[in-house]
Amino acid sequence: MAESSNLPAMKEVHRTINIDARDIWYRFQRVIEETMLSTSGDTNAMRQADLTRLQANMKSLRAAADVAIASPEIDTPYTTPREAVLNTWFDENRMLENDDLDHIKVMLVTARDELALSAQSNRIPNGLHRDDGQRLLALLDRIDLHVSQVTMQNNPMDYPETSPTRAAAPAGRTGI
């Protein structure tokens, strides 16, 4: 466990000097983890509460991206560059029982990693480079499209012979 936190030990993935990229990275981390730990992740059906939470989380990600794209560049010569470590604390490669949520998780991880690992925005103190912002919005659009046209219209799937794929749900986080 990380000190003064209920998070497991963190693994450094990347570094950035961009405060907006850092913010969006950690928002993605929370949304990915919430998706993986949702009750729907261990069934083939999407529960309405999990769907509502996912949609609210996607709105939050989009709002943070919109602000980062539209905001003016801030001149911060006394504090930038200052590296921020981008960590992960869970195994995003674990496959979920719910095919739709697993695909959404993969797209969320892809969007998070595109922003953090290959974006020109990581070389500036704030805001998102136009192309990085457009790429991020396109990935968020793709996730929203999957939710509205696949998940909501084809839920639940009937997989009597192949579900469940593991014995039981993983434990959630421990308490404070």
C-alpha positions in Angstrom: 0.0 0.0 0.0 1.1 3.5 -0.7 1.8 5.6 2.4 -1.2 7.6 3.6 -3.4 6.1 0.9 -5.7 3.1 0.4 -4.1 2.6 -3.1 -1.8 -0.3 -3.7 1.9 0.3 -4.5 2.2 2.5 -7.6 4.2 1.8 -10.7 5.7 4.7 -12.7 4.6 4.7 -16.3 5.7 8.1 -17.6 6.5 11.6 -16.7 5.1 14.9 -18.0 5.5 18.6 -17.3 2.0 19.4 -18.4 -0.4 20.0 -15.6 -3.5 19.3 -17.8 -2.1 16.1 -19.1 -1.4 15.0 -15.5 -5.0 15.9 -14.5 -6.5 14.0 -17.4 -4.2 11.0 -16.8 -5.4 10.6 -13.2 -9.0 11.1 -14.3 -8.5 8.2 -16.7 -7.0 6.2 -14.0 -10.0 6.6 -11.7 -12.5 5.9 -14.6 -10.6 2.8 -15.7 -10.4 1.5 -12.1 -14.1 2.2 -11.5 -15.0 0.4 -14.7 -12.9 -2.6 -13.7 -14.3 -2.8 -10.2 -18.0 -2.2 -11.1 -20.5 -4.9 -10.4 -21.2 -5.2 -14.1 -17.6 -6.1 -14.8 -18.2 -9.6 -13.4 -21.4 -10.3 -15.3 -22.5 -10.3 -18.9 -25.2 -7.7 -18.1 -24.7 -3.9 -17.6 -26.4 -2.7 -14.5 -28.1 0.7 -14.9 -26.1 2.2 -11.9 -22.8 1.2 -13.6 -23.9 2.6 -16.9 -25.0 5.9 -15.4 -21.7 6.1 -13.5 -19.7 5.4 -16.7 -21.6 8.0 -18.6 -21.0 10.6 -15.9 -17.3 9.7 -15.8 -17.1 10.1 -19.6 -18.7 13.6 -19.3 -16.1 14.5 -16.7 -13.2 13.3 -18.9 -14.6 15.2 -21.9 -15.1 18.4 -19.8 -11.4 18.2 -18.6 -10.2 17.7 -22.2 -12.4 20.5 -23.5 -11.0 22.9 -20.9 -7.4 21.8 -21.6 -7.9 22.3 -25.3 -9.7 25.7 -25.1 -7.6 27.3 -22.3 -5.0 29.8 -23.1 -1.3 29.0 -22.5 -0.2 30.0 -19.1 3.3 31.6 -18.8 4.8 29.8 -15.7 8.5 30.4 -15.9 9.2 30.0 -12.2 7.4 26.6 -11.8 7.8 24.9 -15.2 9.2 22.6 -16.2 8.4 20.6 -13.2 8.0 16.9 -13.9 4.9 15.0 -12.6 5.1 11.3 -12.4 2.2 9.4 -14.0 1.6 6.3 -12.0 -0.7 3.3 -12.3 -1.7 1.1 -9.4 -3.8 -1.7 -10.9 -3.5 -4.3 -13.7 -5.4 -2.9 -16.6 -4.7 -6.1 -18.6 -7.0 -8.2 -16.5 -9.9 -9.2 -18.7 -13.4 -8.4 -17.5 -16.3 -10.9 -17.7 -18.4 -8.2 -19.4 -17.3 -8.0 -23.0 -18.6 -4.4 -23.5 -16.9 -3.1 -20.3 -13.7 -4.9 -21.2 -13.7 -3.2 -24.6 -14.5 0.1 -23.0 -11.6 -0.4 -20.6 -9.2 -1.1 -23.5 -10.3 2.0 -25.3 -9.9 4.1 -22.0 -6.4 2.7 -21.5 -5.6 3.5 -25.2 -6.8 7.1 -24.8 -4.9 7.5 -21.5 -1.7 6.1 -23.0 -2.0 8.1 -26.2 -2.1 11.3 -24.2 0.7 10.4 -21.8 3.1 8.4 -23.9 3.1 10.0 -27.3 1.6 13.5 -27.1 3.5 16.7 -27.9 1.4 18.2 -25.1 3.7 16.6 -22.5 6.5 19.0 -23.6 4.5 22.1 -22.7 3.4 23.3 -19.2 -0.3 23.3 -19.8 -3.1 22.9 -22.4 -3.3 20.3 -25.1 -1.6 20.6 -28.5 -4.4 20.8 -31.2 -3.7 17.4 -32.6 -3.4 15.7 -29.2 -6.7 17.3 -28.2 -8.4 16.2 -31.4 -7.0 12.6 -31.0 -8.2 12.5 -27.4 -11.7 13.8 -28.3 -11.9 11.2 -31.2 -11.1 8.4 -28.7 -13.7 9.7 -26.3 -16.3 9.9 -29.1 -15.5 6.3 -30.0 -16.1 5.2 -26.4 -19.4 7.1 -26.3 -20.5 5.5 -29.6 -19.7 2.0 -28.2 -21.8 2.7 -25.1 -24.8 4.1 -27.0 -24.8 1.8 -30.1 -23.5 -1.5 -28.7 -23.8 -1.6 -24.9 -27.2 0.0 -24.5 -28.8 -1.7 -27.5 -27.5 -5.2 -27.0 -27.5 -5.7 -23.2 -27.4 -8.3 -21.7 -25.8 -10.9 -23.9 -26.7 -14.5 -23.3 -23.5 -16.6 -22.8 -24.6 -19.7 -20.8 -21.7 -21.9 -21.9 -18.8 -19.4 -21.5 -19.8 -17.4 -18.4 -18.5 -17.0 -15.8 -14.9 -17.1 -16.8 -13.5 -17.1 -13.3 -14.5 -18.3 -9.9 -15.5 -15.0 -8.2 -15.2 -11.3 -8.3 -11.9 -9.8 -7.1 -11.8 -8.0 -3.8 -12.4 -4.2 -3.9 -10.1 -1.8 -2.2 -9.6 -2.1 1.5 -11.1 0.6 3.8 -9.4 3.7 5.2 
